[in-house]
Amino acid sequence: MRYISTRGQAPALNFEEVLLAGLASDGGLYVPENLPRFSLEEIASWAGLPYHELAFRVMKPFVAGSIADAEFKAILEETYAGFTHSSIAPLRQLDANEWVLELFHGPTLAFKDFALQLLGRLLDHVLAKRGERVVIMGATSGDTGSAAIEGCKRCENVDIFILHPHQRVSEVQRRQMTTLLGDNIHNIAIEGNFDDCQEMVKASFADQGFLKGTPLVAVNSINWARIMAQIVYYFHAALQLGAPARSIAFSVPTGNFGDIFAGYLARNMGLPVSQLVVATNRNDILHRFMSGNRYDKQQLEATLSPSMDIMVSSNFERLLFDLHGRDGLALAELMANFRSSGTLTVADDRWTEARKLFDSLAVNDEETCATIAEVFAATGEVLDPHTAIGVRAARECRRSLATPMVVLGTAHPVKFPEAVEKAGIGATLSLPTHLADLLQREERCTVLPNDLAAVQAFVSRHGKRGQPL
Ligand SMILES: *Cc1c(COP(=O)(O)O)cnc(C)c1O
């Protein structure tokens, strides 16, 4: 499989290269040159497969030529063995023909484990073969950091540096990162906000001199391997509900458009998906596009669903690329205009094309809490605020009651106690067994000033299993 950039000017890469690449050299994002397409008969034949075997069949074409079948199978089996529910991604029914796909039974209790548990193992496999080491740098407001560290903690050839804003992540989220103590794991608390952290990571990708030649790898959802891993659970859920003999609709709590883009790809690979609902919080740039063909940058607002607090959605460019007939030069121009003007619209026919599949809704904090309360009263289930937004949007945007609607349950509610408390349902949540003693575990974290040079000096002093690069 070859991968091309959405902006048409960067060299095509194979899977192994795309795994290690961040942004393409032309500023674009990598996508498969040709998407695999499965027949309905083939998809039907996968019904009932264990998760890791289904994962092998869905992802095999994407890694073809880079990872041998037997090795890939073994990696996948190990990746999902660490999940605490034997179905890996169970469906729970909320209402007539309405389901939550519980994606929070991985080690850090959010859907990001599906991709990052795999990414860490793929990196180690590829790096061992090449005899190379890399450094990972990432910024987090919570979920990404812990999932990335959990995914990379056993990697022999990876040192991971995760920046979080000092005293601005919840105690559970901080401890999920800082209690993992390997000598290749480095938590840095920056005396600044999340944007400061993200800017430092971006600046480090732009100028990598401080790494003395060690490559820098991205773990946010611009990394193709993350999207790839997320395609699998759309197939898994749909097969359990009667696809491919019938169509399925999905509602996806969305920030950077990574998770829902995976659903779009599943549909283009042959899965009968009749509708995708983009569910956002008040940071609703994607809803503004889907509802009115206006993708424009606005002020960031802090919400009760912090993992979706974004101003622009990095993966949206991957959809725009397809909407523009995969014309990289047209897209480069569009994105350059967006960069300078902060706003983007597409031709009517392209927007209409998108709207055939996508609907959207923006949900505020009050509606989020009301939905948590409503679902709790009706079913006894406690939703996390992100999932609640997905449920609300599913109910408002649903096109057909006869089509099963699957809401992606992106996090365990125990990660977001503030929203659950505000919903006033009186439920007490406890950490799952494997995290029960989290609040007693030893923490390791370095506090650094909001200063790029200080952060880069720290990385170069510790970038080789705690030793200087
Ligand atoms: C990351 C995250 C999201 C948003 O996912 P995207 O791929 O950025 O759209 C939603 N919910 C939770 C709990 C998350 O951690």
The ligand as an SDF file (V2000), in Angstrom:
LIG
                    3D

 15 15  0  0  0  0  0  0  0  0999 V2000
  -10.2740   12.3630   21.6200 C   0  0  0  0  0  0  0  0  0  0  0  0
  -11.6690   12.2350   22.1110 C   0  0  0  0  0  0  0  0  0  0  0  0
  -12.7800   12.6000   21.3050 C   0  0  0  0  0  0  0  0  0  0  0  0
  -12.6210   13.2350   19.9440 C   0  0  0  0  0  0  0  0  0  0  0  0
  -12.0910   12.3740   18.9800 O   0  0  0  0  0  0  0  0  0  0  0  0
  -11.5930   12.9260   17.5640 P   0  0  0  0  0  0  0  0  0  0  0  0
  -10.9980   11.7740   16.8770 O   0  0  0  0  0  0  0  0  0  0  0  0
  -10.6040   14.0140   17.8860 O   0  0  0  0  0  0  0  0  0  0  0  0
  -12.7840   13.4720   16.8730 O   0  0  0  0  0  0  0  0  0  0  0  0
  -14.0380   12.3830   21.8110 C   0  0  0  0  0  0  0  0  0  0  0  0
  -14.2330   11.8560   23.0470 N   0  0  0  0  0  0  0  0  0  0  0  0
  -13.2020   11.5010   23.8500 C   0  0  0  0  0  0  0  0  0  0  0  0
  -13.4840   10.9540   25.1970 C   0  0  0  0  0  0  0  0  0  0  0  0
  -11.8900   11.6730   23.4050 C   0  0  0  0  0  0  0  0  0  0  0  0
  -10.8680   11.3230   24.2120 O   0  0  0  0  0  0  0  0  0  0  0  0
  1  2  1  0
  2  3  1  0
  2 14  2  0
  3  4  1  0
  3 10  2  0
  4  5  1  0
  5  6  1  0
  6  7  2  0
  6  8  1  0
  6  9  1  0
 10 11  1  0
 11 12  2  0
 12 13  1  0
 12 14  1  0
 14 15  1  0
M  END
$$$$
